[in-house]
Amino acid sequence: MAKADIRRLKLWQGRIDTEVEISGSGAPLVYLHGPWGLGPDRGFAARLAEHYIVYAPKFPGTSEGNPDAVHALADWHDLVIYQDELLDALDLKATAVAGHSFGGLLACEIAAAHPPRVTKLVLIDPVGLWRDDSPVKNWMIMSAAVRKTALFADSNGAAAKAFFDVPADGDARVETLSQFIWAQACTGKFVWPIADRGLGQRIHRIAAPTLIVWGQSDGVIAPAYADEFARRIASSRIALIHNAAHMPHLEQGERVAGAVLDFLKV
């Protein structure tokens, strides 16, 4: 995000140092990135910052959010609590929240845990509603070329090139994160440690009006999952983005930003 202020905080019982990039003006909007880090999403966050004051935190376990710090967190449950504590530290009692991929899952969990805190919710290809036939289970057997196509509808396009060029070892980064996605999906650590109660059992608690943005060609989490999210969230609608895969906000940034801003303005 251009000209962002950086706020540094110590969270999670003093164990985690984190940074929040703050840019723009207006009503608050928290943007939660996916597992690839905030870097690829800065351009999209900057679009939102033209109309809102955007709080974009880095969180542990990502390429930019102090990967070593993830060992100080027990599991995904801790990361959810960490994010909730972050909103307290920023004094955001009520705010719109947008999230991509894992960030969308975090956004869901916060909205389900504290409905009054989230005024509007934007989910961009979120993860979290796992089934035995979840497409993410095929992620580990994909070739690098197929994984690129799963992430981007045009694996040779400008968005894909920018993603894999930063950092230069894009293939290695995708391989590492592929293992992370697969392991988390198989162990159920995407969800709070409540026996046999995953996100699917809590998502009905979300009260905020919700926009579900999905890339039509997503090969990580199939577009059919958009219907599952919409079915479980009472006040929701779907924006299906053509010519985009798991990174619709990068591949079709203007269209996604337009849909999100129109939704937030209402």
PyMOL commands that set and color helices and strands:
alter all, ss='L'
color gray80, all
select helices_A, chain A and resi 39-49+67-72+76-89+102-113+115-117+135-141+144-151+158-165+170-187+199-205+224-232+248-251+253-265
alter helices_A, ss='H'
color red, helices_A
select strands_A, chain A and resi 5-11+16-23+28-32+53-57+95-100+118-124+210-215+236-241
alter strands_A, ss='S'
color yellow, strands_A
deselect
rebuild
show_as cartoon
